[in-house]
Amino acid sequence: MRKATAYHDALGDFFAEHADTSPYNAYTDRPAMLELAGDVSGAGILDVGCGAGHYAAELAARGARVVGIEGSDTLLRHARARVNGHADLLLHDLEEPFGFADDASFDGVLCALAYEHIRNRTQLLREVRRVLRPDGWLLVSTTHPTADWLHFGGSYFSHDWRDLPVGGNGLSIHYQRMPLETFLGELLTAGFVLEQLVEPRPIADLRQIDEAAYDKLHRKPSFLAVRLRRP
């Protein structure tokens, strides 16, 4: 049996708490992706893999109309508490088509640190392209392939599925390693046009809270983030 795409039960609870203040999530990935999003006032945005609702809440606060989808009941409970009714959140398996959405119904799609967990990425990208309006944008962040290579070893070009322990107590996240050419290649093959690529570093606020983490994340890569356009 394949491992679940979503973070369920204790793993979901751990992630929801961890993502609040994590140097990786709160100070590195999230600021970079929100900067790539730019002005979202009045935009209709689909948050694919909305997790504990951190992005959905922030985008809604900036004036966007947000629909978030998440495959974990556990995370969705946290997300609904966080957005407090300011976004529409749906329980939806990311391995399945987006039957809830019409063609060209969103101005933007965000997929933060979820892409590498999904097996049927060809279908996912086909559905994202379908629900985006022409000239709509797609933001995707993922683990940096060099970070995975440094951590796991072996070949940089590995496509192995790995379990990364998190938080102790036997918890781990399950995801697929992929080199840069695979990550970008899948997105371009799906018909998207690359507009910007960044290798996020933590914002200055982290230095006041955890100088060691700030210095580490300025020396070693952690994530990749891209902004693409649907022609």
C-alpha positions, 0 to 999 in steps of 0.5 A, a space after each residue: 500500500 502506498 503511503 498517504 500524500 497528506 499528513 494525517 493524525 499526529 504528523 498533521 498536528 506536529 506540522 501545524 504547530 511546527 509551521 507556525 514558527 519554523 525557520 524553514 516554513 515561517 521565515 524562509 519558504 512562506 516569505 519567499 512565496 508571498 513575495 513571488 505572489 505580489 499584489 493579490 487583492 481581488 484575485 481568486 487563488 487556489 491553495 493546493 495542499 493548504 496544510 494548516 492554513 498559513 498561506 490561505 489566511 495570509 492571502 485572504 488578509 491581503 484581499 484575495 478570494 481563497 479556496 484551499 484544498 487539503 487531503 488531511 482531516 487533521 490539517 484541515 481542522 487546524 486550517 479552518 480555525 486559522 482562516 476563521 471563515 475567510 477562505 473556503 477550505 475543502 477536503 480533497 485528495 491531491 492525487 484526484 482531479 479537481 472536480 470542484 472547479 470549473 475551467 479558467 476559474 482562478 487567477 492564481 494557484 499556489 502549491 507550497 511544499 506539497 509537489 514532492 509528495 504527489 505521485 500523479 504530478 502529470 494529472 495535478 499539473 493538467 488540472 492546475 492548467 485547466 482551472 487557471 485563466 489564461 495568463 494566470 500564475 502558478 507558484 510552486 515551492 519544493 525541497 532543494 535537490 542539493 539539500 536532499 543530496 547533502 542530507 541523503 547522499 547517493 546520486 544527486 540525480 536520484 528519484 528515490 522516495 524517502 522518509 525524513 524523520 521529523 519531530 521525534 516520536 517516529 514521525 516522518 514525511 514521505 516524499 520523492 527526491 528529484 533533480 532540478 531538471 525533473 522539477 522544472 522539466 515537468 512544469 514546462 512540459 505541462 505548458 507553463 512558462 517560467 517567469 522567476 526562480 528563487 532559492 529562498 533564504 530566511 528573512 532578517 527577522 529570524 536572525 533576532 530569534 535564532 542566529 544559528 538557523 539564520 546563518 545555516 540557511 544562508 549557507 546551505 540551500 533548503 528550498 526552490 520556489 518558482 513563479 510560472 505563467 499559463 499562456 
